[in-house]
Amino acid sequence: MSASDVRLDGAMERVGAELFTDGGNNAVVRLPPRRFPGVLIQGDSLSVIRSEVAEVLEACDQGDLAGARETAGLLLADFDELPARYTAALDAHQILRPY
């Protein structure tokens, strides 16, 4: 299915967005009429995050606290990149932070 094959109905709306970083994973974008940008997490990346959280929970259920801690640490490191990228994008465009 190509972009031209996508049907627009009540469930989807085309809007203009402002892109403050490259369009790859974890892009910083602002949708109208929002005052502040947000972080767009691609679906495949979201699936990976969900899997890693499930892995932490499974390790905890099995009593593997070392494994849970290791996976949680990797997950936290990945999450720590998001606010750093967000802050850098806002600073580069002289936008005040919403926090």
C-alpha positions, -999 to 999 in steps of 0.1 A, spaced: 0 0 0 14 34 -10 8 67 6 -16 75 -23 -36 44 -14 -44 56 22 -80 65 26 -88 96 46 -119 92 68 -130 103 102 -102 83 119 -73 101 102 -66 138 95 -37 153 76 -21 182 95 11 202 91 37 196 117 69 214 126 100 191 126 128 202 150 151 172 144 157 147 117 127 126 109 142 94 122 134 76 154 124 98 183 118 129 162 109 161 180 78 176 163 51 201 172 15 195 160 -10 223 157 -23 237 179 1 225 206 24 251 222 52 227 229 68 200 207 66 163 216 87 133 208 74 109 182 83 73 189 81 51 158 59 20 161 87 -5 158 106 14 185 75 14 207 73 -24 202 109 -28 213 103 -7 245 72 -27 253 92 -60 249 120 -48 272 95 -38 299 79 -72 296 114 -88 299 120 -69 331 87 -81 345 94 -117 335 128 -116 351 113 -103 383 86 -130 383 114 -156 379 134 -141 408 162 -130 384 167 -96 399 202 -92 383 187 -98 349 158 -75 356 182 -48 368 204 -52 338 175 -49 313 159 -20 333 193 -2 332 195 -5 294 159 6 291 166 36 313 197 45 293 175 45 261 149 66 278 175 91 290 184 99 254 148 112 248 149 142 271 184 150 261 174 151 224 142 170 232 161 196 253 188 200 226 161 205 199 142 231 220 175 249 228 185 250 192 152 267 183 150 290 213 119 273 227 113 274 264 109 240 281 75 231 293 89 219 326 
